[in-house]
């Protein structure tokens, strides 16, 4: 048995505090999520040391190992899950309760990471109200520990000489996998056990006697310096990394190497070790597991009840509540269950089996019963339905990189709609308007990819932009039937490279906002803007030379909060939600100032510019951009229009899209806003075009055709 090291308890505190504050959405620690990476290294070290020690002493037992894991993990987890059940039943609307049930089944089977990998992204705004999101890390750990004991046993018995090289090889293979996947599929990479294994393996490697011997020979002074370096790397990652970082790729080496250095070199004889062994940090470290379990449900339900983001004092109070509950559950639940004399093996196994089956059964029944909709009012059900609407109702099975027919199938397709998911969101409304006016078109959309060439996108599959955008442009140029092309994208996301904060409590937390140009990793923000401008100019010029009439849709107002979830929470609490989802026009203007400046520089005298702000902002409600009309939501999340919003915008776009088209007979009655809905007239033909984009400091390679 290794001696207790209080500095490692302090390291646990250094891991859990940033995670809690990160999920509190406090801006001081934007990289707080890396605390989980520190946990992984520490867990690998401790468990690896136990396994290797048992093997060396010839007392290795899988039964004993898994009993230890069960005593460590299950009691506190069962307590927290049990506490979430009444809160979820009372406060979650049917759809959210159904999602909760599915996650409960996954947690019970230690598959939470794979569940969230399929259904969400760790940094997505809507996950802030997912009570069990944080259990993904337990899934990664337990999947790792299903394999690692068996692997160590086989290597120890049959190939002990290659044990260390084999672990190093697995470490490098997992790190390489994580590096590739973090670039190609960052959201999926975050939860993937294959790309997380290297962090745990790093800890297992530290537990190797050969590594410990080499560290011991470094000398006191070097160990002291390395321990401070490790602490600095962790703190740097917590303060400097952001949710937009590609993770867990090479950047994850910063906090994990930092954790490894602290584990290997910190002791009571080093300054960093004495700092980490301070009583407050040790106390928090001892309850860190319970604190990690409690914090996410507390924050999630608080946000749900507040119908938005609680104030900073409230969030800090909730963080304190987390630590108090953690101390209580550590003393009265964790500690008793670790004592074999108080809870023998048989009762432990029986209790673990019963609770696992009970939680999984409740979750499965909740999913099967669609979240028990009889609990909710008709208004709540109607509002929640907006969040589950397909982006493009005409082809619901196709999520991206696809072509769909718009409008009347008998008419020739003369109009093309090209863009990212914002294009897909308005396609249904545009299709209905085109059908009513006897026209047809096609939708070309790729998630996270603006209608421009040469960029990796802001989606879970960024290289898809490099593959799809050239094909789409080539198809449009070659198609002589298409006469008009409408370009649509979430422009502020690509220009600002940040998510939206509406200044009233609505702040997106998603990641991967910036476009990336292959071979230009060191470009600054201004250079990336110029690249985007030039790429858009090349797209418009190619379409213009092919005889197409080109329109560009300026930014659709963003909300900062998910409209259906916020409206549902307010309605569930018996409060009025109408008007409380709207965003101040001044916030929209600040958000889009750089975007307008960039789009206004596009040098084309024939380009038609359509500005949705004249429909949504300072019209129906002075000084605000609206999110609803009456009881109808115009958005299905924080930035994509609902079918109602798409219908409204389609009617607004129609005069610019088809100047001679008759207005459809059944547009929403408020479809032209007060003062008229026609977009600003395009620059007259023959007028001097805007100045061309400024030249870059180095040539841009042409994207593949």
Buried (B, 14 or more C-beta within 10 A) or exposed (E): EEEEBBBBBBBBBBBBBBBBBBBBBBEEBBBBBBBBBBBBBBBBBBBBBBBBBBBEEEEBEEEEBBBBBBBBBBBBBBBBBEBBBEBBBEBBBBBBBBBBBBBBBBBBBBBBBBBBBEEBBBBBBBBBBBBBBBBBBBBBBBBBBEEBBEBBBEBBEEEEEEBBEBBBEBBEBBBEBBBEBBBBBBBBBBBBBBBBBBBBBBBBBBBBEEBEEEBEEBEEEEBBBBBBBBBEBBBBBBEEBEBBBBBBBBBBBBBBBBBBBBBBBBBEEBEBBBBBBEEEBBBBBBBBBBBBBBBBBBBBBBBBBBBBBBEEEEBBEBBEBBBEBBBBBBEEBBEEBEEEEEBEEEEBEEBBEEBBEBBBEBBBEBBEBEBBBEBBEEBBBBBBBBBEBBBBBBBEEBBBBBBBBBBBEEBEBBBBBBBBBBBBBBBBBBBBBBBBBBBBBBBBBBBBBBBBBBBBBBBBBBBBBBEBBBBBBEBBBEBEEBBBBBBBBBBBBBBBBBBBBBBBBBBBBBBBBBBBBEEBEEBEEEBBBBBBBBBBBBBBBBBBEBEBBBBBBBBBBBBBBBBBBBBBBBBBEEEEBBEBBBBBBBBBBEBBEBBBEBBEBBBBBBBBBBBBBBBBBBBBBEEBBBBBBEEBBBBBBBBBBBBBBBBBBBBBBBBBBBEEBEBBEEBBEBBBBEEEBBBEEBBEEEEEEBEEBEEEEEEBEEBEE
